[in-house]
């Protein structure tokens, strides 16, 4: 089991906020991306942050977007579509989406919509 699984989502979230805000994106856009991936709404997201939910429990509660499998590419030196551990793949999906947001990719492309 990876150490990252027991990290509170609330400890990772501020790092994401810093990353996207440095590149001129907003927390609202970050939340939209996370909510698209997980199926959470604003209240769910806030609850997970307030309760210090671990990443493992965070993704256990999530209903992954059916289009999440369209997320491809390299993150942390690994192709996300080839990661075999389902939980690690979900975490890396989120990392990949945050990276795309920070790089200025259009929201419609990040959210894998037509």
Backbone bond lengths (Angstrom), bond angles and torsions (degrees), N, CA, C in turn:
res aa  C-N    CA-C-N  psi(-1)  N-CA   C-N-CA  omega(-1)  CA-C   N-CA-C  phi
1 X - - - 1.455 - - 1.532 109.10 -
2 X 1.295 115.45 134.44 1.469 120.58 -178.96 1.530 110.85 -78.68
3 X 1.300 114.59 147.26 1.468 121.79 176.95 1.520 111.96 -58.86
4 X 1.317 115.70 -34.91 1.461 120.65 -175.38 1.529 112.18 -60.72
5 X 1.318 117.25 -27.90 1.465 120.77 -177.35 1.522 112.37 -61.62
6 X 1.324 116.84 -31.37 1.463 120.36 -177.51 1.533 113.00 -91.97
7 X 1.322 116.96 -1.26 1.467 119.74 176.71 1.523 109.85 -68.08
8 X 1.322 117.35 138.37 1.460 118.89 174.76 1.534 109.84 -69.08
9 X 1.320 116.00 137.58 1.457 120.39 175.73 1.531 109.58 -55.78
10 X 1.327 116.21 -34.85 1.468 121.00 -179.24 1.523 112.86 -64.03
11 X 1.322 118.44 -19.25 1.466 119.77 177.50 1.529 111.16 -87.49
12 X 1.326 117.58 -22.37 1.458 122.26 179.50 1.534 110.97 -87.77
13 X 1.318 115.48 -36.61 1.466 121.18 -175.71 1.531 113.64 -55.26
14 X 1.342 119.78 -47.07 1.473 118.67 179.36 1.530 113.03 -61.27
15 X 1.318 117.08 -30.04 1.466 120.42 176.94 1.531 109.71 -66.78
16 X 1.324 116.27 -40.81 1.464 120.56 175.67 1.531 110.63 -62.89
17 X 1.335 116.36 -44.33 1.470 121.02 -179.91 1.526 109.73 -58.38
18 X 1.318 117.31 -48.46 1.465 121.92 179.96 1.525 110.67 -59.29
19 X 1.324 115.47 -44.87 1.468 120.57 -177.77 1.525 111.61 -60.56
20 X 1.327 117.23 -47.51 1.473 118.96 -176.09 1.522 111.98 -75.96
21 X 1.339 117.45 -35.38 1.465 119.63 179.85 1.526 111.85 -67.85
22 X 1.335 117.20 -33.78 1.472 120.39 176.53 1.524 111.13 -61.20
23 X 1.316 115.89 -27.35 1.469 121.22 -178.34 1.522 112.62 -99.73
24 X 1.344 116.40 12.76 1.456 120.13 174.20 1.524 115.31 85.23
25 X 1.307 117.58 10.66 1.466 120.39 176.53 1.528 108.49 -96.56
26 X 1.335 116.93 168.37 1.456 120.69 -174.08 1.528 112.32 -109.70
27 X 1.321 114.60 162.11 1.458 120.71 175.18 1.525 109.65 -63.50
28 X 1.336 117.11 -35.62 1.467 120.59 178.06 1.528 110.83 -60.51
29 X 1.335 116.61 -40.73 1.467 119.85 177.57 1.527 110.65 -66.37
30 X 1.317 116.54 -40.26 1.463 120.89 177.23 1.524 110.08 -59.93
31 X 1.332 115.87 -47.78 1.462 120.22 179.72 1.526 111.10 -60.56
32 X 1.328 116.62 -40.13 1.465 120.78 178.82 1.529 110.72 -60.41
33 X 1.313 116.55 -42.42 1.465 121.29 -179.81 1.529 110.42 -65.70
34 X 1.329 117.00 -46.83 1.468 121.01 -179.88 1.527 110.24 -63.86
35 X 1.323 116.28 -41.71 1.461 120.45 -179.71 1.525 111.21 -67.69
36 X 1.318 117.32 -35.70 1.471 120.08 176.28 1.525 109.59 -61.60
37 X 1.322 116.81 -45.13 1.464 120.92 -177.62 1.527 111.99 -67.29
38 X 1.328 116.98 -42.96 1.464 121.45 -169.54 1.521 114.87 -95.76
39 X 1.323 117.49 -18.45 1.452 120.14 -175.32 1.525 113.07 82.41
40 X 1.319 117.97 2.51 1.458 121.62 178.60 1.517 110.57 -75.90
41 X 1.340 116.27 157.62 1.458 120.45 169.50 1.534 107.31 -105.85
42 X 1.330 116.72 -177.38 1.469 120.12 -176.93 1.525 111.93 -57.80
43 X 1.341 116.51 -41.30 1.466 120.48 -178.49 1.532 111.09 -65.47
44 X 1.333 116.53 -41.78 1.472 120.53 178.16 1.525 110.57 -61.66
45 X 1.323 115.14 -45.78 1.464 120.21 -179.01 1.525 110.49 -60.91
46 X 1.330 116.35 -45.77 1.466 120.91 179.03 1.525 110.57 -61.85
47 X 1.325 117.13 -40.55 1.461 120.71 179.80 1.527 111.18 -62.18
48 X 1.316 117.04 -43.81 1.468 120.34 178.88 1.527 110.98 -64.22
49 X 1.317 116.53 -36.91 1.465 119.84 177.35 1.530 110.32 -67.33
50 X 1.329 116.88 -46.48 1.469 121.55 -178.53 1.523 112.45 -64.16
51 X 1.328 116.27 -36.75 1.468 120.57 -176.02 1.527 113.28 -87.49
52 X 1.335 117.12 0.49 1.467 120.92 178.90 1.536 111.28 57.40
53 X 1.323 116.22 39.49 1.457 122.46 -179.77 1.523 110.42 -58.73
54 X 1.331 117.08 135.50 1.458 119.76 176.29 1.531 109.18 -68.39
55 X 1.324 116.11 159.22 1.466 119.18 177.19 1.524 111.04 -59.63
56 X 1.318 116.92 -35.64 1.465 119.97 178.45 1.528 110.81 -62.45
57 X 1.327 117.27 -48.61 1.462 120.61 179.47 1.529 111.59 -68.91
58 X 1.325 116.26 -35.07 1.460 121.66 178.03 1.529 109.71 -57.15
59 X 1.326 116.39 -49.32 1.465 119.33 -178.74 1.526 112.66 -78.11
60 X 1.334 117.80 -23.87 1.467 119.66 173.13 1.526 110.30 -63.81
61 X 1.332 116.79 -36.10 1.469 121.71 179.95 1.527 112.52 -79.43
62 X 1.313 117.29 -18.22 1.467 121.78 -174.50 1.531 111.52 -77.84
63 X 1.326 114.76 149.49 1.463 121.80 168.67 1.515 105.36 -110.28
64 X 1.317 115.32 97.25 1.456 121.18 -173.89 1.525 111.14 -57.27
65 X 1.309 115.53 136.76 1.459 121.31 178.42 1.524 109.46 -57.41
66 X 1.345 117.38 136.21 1.466 119.83 179.59 1.537 113.11 -58.87
67 X 1.324 117.43 -24.12 1.461 120.99 -179.94 1.530 112.77 -89.17
68 X 1.330 117.37 5.07 1.470 120.01 -179.71 1.525 111.38 -59.97
69 X 1.314 116.62 -29.89 1.472 119.08 -179.74 1.529 112.08 -67.37
70 X 1.332 117.06 -11.90 1.466 121.01 176.58 1.531 111.69 -80.58
71 X 1.335 116.76 -7.80 1.464 121.07 177.64 1.521 107.34 -77.02
72 X 1.321 115.63 117.14 1.458 120.92 -178.86 1.520 109.21 -132.72
73 X 1.307 115.63 167.08 1.456 120.45 176.87 1.506 111.05 122.23
74 X 1.319 114.64 -174.51 1.457 121.62 -174.65 1.523 109.64 -105.41
75 X 1.321 114.74 133.05 1.458 121.35 172.56 1.526 107.01 -139.83
76 X 1.302 116.43 131.53 1.475 121.54 -177.49 1.525 111.39 53.77
77 X 1.314 116.61 36.72 1.454 121.67 175.74 1.520 115.41 77.72
78 X 1.318 117.04 6.77 1.468 120.54 -179.83 1.522 109.99 -125.60
79 X 1.319 116.21 145.01 1.465 120.69 173.96 1.520 107.84 -76.22
80 X 1.336 117.33 122.07 1.463 120.31 -175.57 1.522 112.58 -61.31
81 X 1.323 116.61 -32.46 1.463 119.32 -178.29 1.526 112.53 -73.06
82 X 1.335 117.68 -11.51 1.465 121.12 -178.79 1.526 113.30 -106.78
83 X 1.319 117.86 1.05 1.464 120.76 179.21 1.528 108.32 -71.42
84 X 1.318 116.11 125.02 1.462 120.75 -173.56 1.524 113.64 -84.25
85 X 1.323 117.94 -32.74 1.462 121.24 179.74 1.538 108.32 -74.21
86 X 1.334 118.09 116.65 1.473 120.69 -175.27 1.528 114.03 -58.41
87 X 1.330 117.46 -40.28 1.462 119.57 -179.99 1.524 111.01 -67.63
88 X 1.329 117.20 -44.90 1.458 120.34 178.44 1.527 110.13 -61.56
89 X 1.318 117.20 -38.12 1.458 120.26 179.08 1.527 110.72 -62.66
90 X 1.326 117.50 -41.74 1.465 120.71 178.68 1.526 110.97 -63.29
91 X 1.328 116.38 -42.84 1.467 120.80 178.83 1.532 109.60 -62.20
92 X 1.308 116.68 -43.43 1.469 120.68 -179.88 1.525 111.74 -70.81
93 X 1.335 118.24 -30.76 1.470 120.24 172.10 1.525 108.99 -57.78
94 X 1.340 115.79 -46.89 1.460 119.62 -178.91 1.529 110.03 -63.80
95 X 1.328 117.55 -43.50 1.471 120.76 177.29 1.528 110.82 -57.98
96 X 1.305 116.62 -43.61 1.470 122.01 -178.08 1.526 110.50 -63.80
97 X 1.323 117.03 -43.73 1.463 120.33 179.21 1.526 111.41 -63.74
98 X 1.326 116.39 -40.73 1.470 120.57 178.26 1.528 109.66 -64.55
99 X 1.321 117.57 -41.57 1.465 120.88 176.80 1.526 111.13 -60.21
100 X 1.325 116.50 -44.90 1.470 119.99 179.65 1.522 110.79 -62.32
101 X 1.322 117.14 -40.15 1.461 121.35 177.49 1.520 110.07 -62.42
102 X 1.318 116.77 -47.28 1.468 121.29 -179.08 1.525 112.00 -63.99
103 X 1.322 117.21 -30.58 1.463 120.18 -179.89 1.521 112.50 -80.55
104 X 1.324 117.42 -2.40 1.453 120.14 175.57 1.511 115.17 89.90
105 X 1.306 117.38 13.21 1.459 120.66 178.81 1.527 109.47 -63.07
106 X 1.313 116.92 146.50 1.461 121.28 -179.90 1.527 110.45 -63.53
107 X 1.321 115.99 140.09 1.465 120.86 -177.06 1.528 111.72 -57.66
108 X 1.318 117.48 -38.34 1.456 120.44 -179.25 1.535 111.08 -61.66
109 X 1.317 117.02 -32.86 1.475 120.77 177.85 1.533 111.19 -77.89
110 X 1.326 116.48 -38.58 1.461 120.36 178.88 1.530 109.66 -61.77
111 X 1.323 116.41 -41.49 1.457 121.01 -176.30 1.516 112.67 -85.56
112 X 1.309 116.50 7.81 1.484 122.17 175.32 1.526 111.41 50.46
113 X 1.340 115.63 50.77 1.464 120.62 176.32 1.530 109.86 -113.10
114 X 1.315 114.88 163.93 1.472 120.15 -177.65 1.518 111.15 -71.32
